[in-house]
Amino acid sequence: MKANDINKHTLLVDDRPITWYSAVSRRTHLHRTIADVFGTCPVRLPVSPAARVLLKPNLNNDLSALTGNSTDLRLLAAVIETLQQRGYTNVVVGDGPNVGVYRKGIDVFERLGVRALCAHYGIKCVDFNRAPAMEVRLATGPVRVARICLEADFFLNLPKLKTHAEAGMSMALKSLIGCVSGTDKRRVHADLPANIVALNEAIHPHLIIADALIAMEGNGPGDGTPRRADTLLAATDPFVLDLAAARLFGLNPKGIPYLRVAARRGHFAEADFDAVARLEPLLRLAPAPPRSGLARLLDHPILAPLRDATRVLHGQEWARRLLYCLRILQDVYEAQDARIKRLWLDAGRCTRCGLCLDYCPLGLDILAPGFDFQRPLCLRCLYCVQICPEEAIRVEGDLGYLARHFAHYGDRVRRAVGK
């Protein structure tokens, strides 16, 4: 990689490599980085072009990647294009969004533009919450896991870096909770640190490419602040990746509960903590604030039967908004989908800064005279709408759930992207 362009660094932790690429700020950078990862990683792609290649982004909920919550469509598009250029014909994208959106019947794949992206490339899209499953035993008992996560010929995990109020950090290890089916995800929380480690002892992605293009700091994973980092990380070992990532982004690895469990389980030694401690952080994310005593009490596993029995009450919108105001919940999900009639560029407001070109997952020439935002060419991911500093890309139609997202995150996303 060019010294004055993308910066590449590799660290060996007990002979296991972790590589990170910084200054990955443009779509062309992403494609060159993915090509380098596939060309240099110690695990090779399958020989057969018909091999089933599973891509698992982090699609925790319906918050755009630009908030720091979900895997960036630009990364997903670069990986898919690179695989198809190499001749792979059986690429599948899948994840299992969280229990809250699952219970509400919200189509996260549609809202995030993932379904449209898969249609654009002619590949399959699988919701692990509804896919065929098989039982896996964790530290606190069995859960159902999407069968494809255990049977794919090549499993590529594409997690998102964010702080996490319960886990400390969400990265490669925690992202595998998305492989667990439906409401079985609640069982993982019976002992979250131990079960995160147990999941990763049962499910073995061949390669991880972690998205820290725009991370989330503070009250993550659902109510934090986006932080631009322009970084991708790659490894074959999720334990090493998370250990190094915590240090690289200014979090204390020994303060991450599941990393302490991983150390006790022999996935790394005290010397490995010392090795990553010598790394100079790329930036320092603000950690998640401590959860309130009331939030920890109400979320205790022993109260699970009571929560289930009273769900008809606390599942109401007014109740969830109250719990959010009391900082017991991070997420309030709007059931109403957006109905976008038209997108258009207000030339009088546009300064032609070019940010929309950098952030479009498909690299569309949005600033070209007469450009048409209509589908199927445009994914309607609305990245261009969210990052435009002049708000020059206008939306016509019923915003639905997006109205709350734009009000809550609009300025924060523009500030993060503009730095």
C-alpha positions, 0 to 999 in steps of 0.5 A: 500500500502507498505510504502517502495513501492507505496505511497498513500495519500488522501485529503478531499476537502469539503468532496470530496476525491482526492487520489494520488499514487506516485512512480508508476514506474513499470507495476506491480505498475500500476496494484496494483494501479488500483486494489486499486482505484477500491476497495476503490473509493466511486463510485462502478463499475456496477453490470452487467458484460454486462454494457457498460464501457467507457474508455476515454484516452487523445489522443489529437494528435499523440505524444506518451505518453512518450512525456507527451502528451497522456495517457499512454498505460501502464495505459490503459492496466492495466485498461482494464485487471483489468476490464476484470478480474472482468468480464466486457465484454463490454468495449469501448475505445474512444476519439476525437483527435484535429481538426488539425489531424481530418482535415488531416485524421490522424488515431491517434488511429493507430499511438499511438498503441491504435487500436492495444491495443484494438484488443489485448484485443478484445474490441471496439475502437470509434473515437468520432469525427465520432461517433453518437452525440447529442447537448449540450449547452455551455456558448457560444452556442451549440456543438455536443458531442459523444452520448456514453459520455452521455449514457455509464453505467460507464464513466472512464476518463483517462486524461493526466497531461500537461501544456497548453498555452491557458488553463494553465493546461490540466487535468480532466476538459479540457480533456472532450473537446475530447468528442466534435465532429470534428470541433465543438471543435473550438467553445469551444475556443470562451470562453475556460475557461467558456466552459470547466466548462460548458462541465463538468456540462453537462458530468459526468464521474463516476471516473477519474484516471489521468495519471501523469506518464510522464507529460509535462511541458513548452510549452504544450500541443503540444511542451513541455518537458516530465517530469517523475513524476511516479504518478497517481491521482484518484477522482470522482469530476473533479473540486477537482482533477484539483484543487489539481493537480495544487498545487501538481505539482507546478502550481498556482491554482488561475492562471488556468483560468478555475479553477477561473470560476469553483470557481465563479460557486460554484464548490469550495470555497475560503477555498478549495483553502486554503486547497490545498495550504497547500499541499507540491508539489510533483514536480514543472512543468515549466508553459507554456510561455505566448502566443505571442500577434500575436498568441492571435490575430490570434486565436481570435474568431472574426477572425474565418470566416477569418481563415475558408475562408483562410484555403486553404492557411494557411493549406499548409505545408509550411505555417504551418511550418512558423507559427510554427517557428513564435511560433503561432502554436505548432503542425505541423502534418505529413500526411505520416504514418510510415511503419515499416518493422521490429524491432530488438534488437541489442545485441551488444548495449544492456546493459540489463538495463531493461527499455524496460521491465518496459515501455512495455504496455503488459509486453513483455519479450523483452530481452528474447533470440529470442524475436520476435517483430512481430505483433500481439504480439507487439503493435508497440507503440515503447515505447521501442525504445523511452526510450532505453538509448543505442538506442539498439532497431532498426527500419527498414522501413520508419519512416514517421511522426515518423522521426520528432517526434524522432528528436524533442523528442528523447533526451528529452524522454530519459533524462526524463525516465532516471532520 
